[in-house]
Amino acid sequence: MTIIVNDANILIDFIDLELLHNFFCLDFSFYATDLIVDELREDQQKALEPFLSQGIFRVTSMGAIDLMEIQKLVLLYPRLSGQDYSAFLQAKQLD
């Protein structure tokens, strides 16, 4: 199965366009990190709840080691945000 690691802007666009259901009907495994989901407004997070509860969308927590790695990356390459690097690390971890 193909894995999709989502960033906040993708989720926001599908929520705003009211295409979230269509998006999650695609034959992929959908992931994001807690740092990315925390960027969303409360109503946007609520829109994701049905997909989370059904296991269609999975949110992983960044642990202490992950957060240290993200901090290192932000210091070395400050053009991207910590959230962007969390998606990068998640994609790496999911191979």
Residue frames as qw, qx, qy, qz and C-alpha x, y, z in Angstrom:
[[0.000, 0.890, 0.456, 0.000, 0.00, 0.00, 0.00],
 [0.367, 0.500, -0.023, 0.784, 1.22, 3.48, -0.83],
 [0.395, -0.596, -0.457, 0.529, 1.73, 5.76, 2.16],
 [0.141, 0.753, 0.176, 0.618, 0.77, 9.44, 2.06],
 [0.437, -0.388, -0.403, 0.704, 2.40, 11.69, 4.68],
 [0.070, 0.837, 0.419, 0.345, 0.30, 14.84, 4.91],
 [0.274, 0.018, -0.235, 0.932, 1.32, 18.37, 5.74],
 [0.108, 0.516, 0.550, -0.647, -1.14, 20.85, 7.22],
 [0.247, 0.399, -0.239, -0.850, -1.66, 22.77, 3.98],
 [0.258, -0.025, -0.868, -0.423, -2.90, 19.62, 2.20],
 [0.128, -0.419, -0.858, 0.269, -5.34, 18.82, 4.99],
 [0.093, 0.508, 0.262, -0.815, -6.54, 22.43, 5.17],
 [0.250, 0.240, -0.503, -0.792, -7.16, 22.56, 1.42],
 [0.284, -0.183, -0.903, -0.264, -9.20, 19.33, 1.39],
 [0.084, -0.493, -0.704, 0.504, -11.20, 20.49, 4.41],
 [0.126, 0.475, 0.039, -0.870, -11.87, 23.93, 2.89],
 [0.321, 0.192, -0.616, -0.693, -12.86, 22.41, -0.45],
 [0.754, -0.041, 0.375, -0.538, -15.12, 19.91, 1.34],
 [0.760, 0.392, -0.483, -0.191, -13.26, 17.05, -0.35],
 [0.268, -0.528, 0.751, -0.292, -11.93, 15.37, 2.77],
 [0.823, 0.044, 0.489, -0.285, -14.20, 12.34, 2.40],
 [0.801, 0.588, -0.091, -0.069, -13.15, 11.89, -1.25],
 [0.184, 0.748, -0.612, 0.179, -9.49, 12.24, -0.30],
 [0.388, -0.382, 0.782, -0.303, -9.66, 9.55, 2.37],
 [0.885, 0.238, 0.276, -0.290, -11.58, 7.21, 0.03],
 [0.532, 0.669, -0.513, -0.082, -8.46, 6.87, -2.11],
 [0.979, -0.121, -0.151, 0.060, -6.59, 3.59, -1.75],
 [0.396, 0.565, -0.467, 0.553, -3.67, 4.90, 0.33],
 [0.614, -0.502, -0.478, 0.378, -2.51, 4.82, 3.94],
 [0.060, 0.830, 0.048, 0.553, -2.75, 8.36, 5.32],
 [0.668, -0.375, -0.361, 0.532, -0.45, 9.72, 8.03],
 [0.086, 0.830, -0.093, 0.543, 0.52, 12.97, 9.72],
 [0.462, 0.011, -0.615, 0.639, 2.39, 13.93, 12.85],
 [0.288, -0.731, -0.547, 0.291, 0.96, 15.48, 15.97],
 [0.261, -0.421, 0.047, 0.868, 2.94, 18.65, 15.20],
 [0.019, -0.137, -0.585, -0.799, 1.13, 18.99, 11.90],
 [0.277, -0.598, -0.725, -0.199, -2.34, 18.32, 13.32],
 [0.346, -0.605, -0.391, 0.601, -1.64, 20.85, 16.09],
 [0.146, -0.109, 0.252, 0.950, -1.31, 23.52, 13.37],
 [0.159, -0.433, -0.698, -0.548, -4.96, 23.06, 12.44],
 [0.369, -0.299, 0.181, -0.861, -7.81, 25.03, 13.96],
 [0.394, -0.020, 0.798, -0.456, -10.16, 23.20, 16.29],
 [0.730, 0.407, 0.203, -0.510, -12.90, 22.92, 13.64],
 [0.559, 0.561, -0.571, -0.214, -10.39, 21.50, 11.15],
 [0.017, -0.300, 0.922, -0.243, -9.21, 18.93, 13.69],
 [0.578, 0.160, 0.585, -0.547, -12.83, 18.01, 14.35],
 [0.713, 0.495, -0.195, -0.456, -13.35, 17.39, 10.62],
 [0.394, 0.467, -0.792, -0.020, -10.58, 14.76, 10.78],
 [0.465, -0.287, 0.686, -0.481, -12.02, 12.90, 13.78],
 [0.900, 0.172, 0.174, -0.360, -14.18, 10.42, 11.81],
 [0.745, 0.536, -0.395, 0.043, -11.18, 9.34, 9.76],
 [0.014, 0.540, -0.730, 0.419, -9.01, 9.05, 12.86],
 [0.644, -0.176, 0.554, -0.498, -11.57, 6.93, 14.71],
 [0.922, 0.309, 0.052, -0.228, -11.94, 4.62, 11.69],
 [0.709, -0.375, 0.467, 0.372, -8.17, 4.22, 11.43],
 [0.654, 0.672, 0.252, 0.239, -8.13, 5.66, 7.91],
 [0.228, 0.824, -0.224, 0.468, -5.94, 8.56, 9.04],
 [0.813, -0.368, -0.291, 0.345, -3.15, 7.97, 11.54],
 [0.008, 0.910, -0.220, 0.352, -1.41, 10.60, 13.60],
 [0.828, -0.097, -0.363, 0.416, 1.91, 9.71, 15.20],
 [0.373, -0.926, 0.024, 0.059, 3.46, 11.57, 18.11],
 [0.529, 0.634, -0.394, 0.404, 6.95, 12.89, 17.81],
 [0.799, -0.494, -0.242, 0.243, 8.98, 11.63, 20.74],
 [0.369, -0.862, 0.161, 0.308, 11.87, 13.35, 22.49],
 [0.580, -0.214, 0.545, 0.567, 14.47, 11.92, 20.11],
 [0.389, 0.609, 0.554, 0.414, 12.40, 13.00, 17.10],
 [0.072, -0.979, -0.188, 0.013, 12.01, 16.51, 18.54],
 [0.477, -0.667, 0.333, 0.466, 15.77, 16.77, 19.08],
 [0.533, 0.116, 0.618, 0.566, 16.38, 15.68, 15.48],
 [0.209, 0.826, 0.461, 0.249, 13.81, 18.23, 14.23],
 [0.262, -0.934, 0.016, 0.241, 15.49, 20.96, 16.26],
 [0.546, -0.372, 0.488, 0.570, 18.87, 20.06, 14.73],
 [0.439, 0.418, 0.621, 0.497, 17.42, 20.16, 11.22],
 [0.033, 0.945, 0.321, 0.061, 15.76, 23.54, 11.83],
 [0.377, -0.812, 0.210, 0.393, 19.07, 24.97, 13.05],
 [0.512, -0.182, 0.612, 0.574, 20.99, 23.54, 10.09],
 [0.094, 0.268, 0.661, 0.694, 18.37, 24.27, 7.44],
 [0.086, 0.367, 0.524, -0.763, 16.05, 27.02, 8.72],
 [0.258, 0.061, -0.430, -0.863, 14.06, 27.42, 5.48],
 [0.541, -0.298, -0.707, -0.343, 11.60, 24.73, 6.57],
 [0.514, -0.553, 0.217, -0.619, 9.51, 24.61, 9.73],
 [0.268, -0.279, 0.868, -0.311, 9.64, 22.07, 12.52],
 [0.748, 0.268, 0.415, -0.444, 6.33, 20.73, 11.23],
 [0.676, 0.607, -0.342, -0.239, 7.84, 20.23, 7.77],
 [0.189, 0.506, -0.829, 0.144, 10.73, 18.31, 9.27],
 [0.546, -0.084, 0.713, -0.432, 8.34, 16.21, 11.33],
 [0.830, 0.427, 0.095, -0.345, 6.69, 15.10, 8.07],
 [0.481, 0.640, -0.599, -0.021, 10.12, 14.37, 6.61],
 [0.140, -0.378, 0.861, -0.310, 11.06, 12.25, 9.64],
 [0.720, 0.124, 0.510, -0.453, 7.73, 10.45, 9.58],
 [0.776, 0.541, -0.194, -0.259, 8.15, 9.62, 5.89],
 [0.273, 0.581, -0.756, 0.129, 11.65, 8.34, 6.62],
 [0.375, -0.219, 0.795, -0.424, 10.39, 6.20, 9.53],
 [0.774, 0.297, 0.386, -0.406, 7.57, 4.76, 7.40],
 [0.465, -0.188, 0.709, 0.496, 10.04, 4.11, 4.59]]
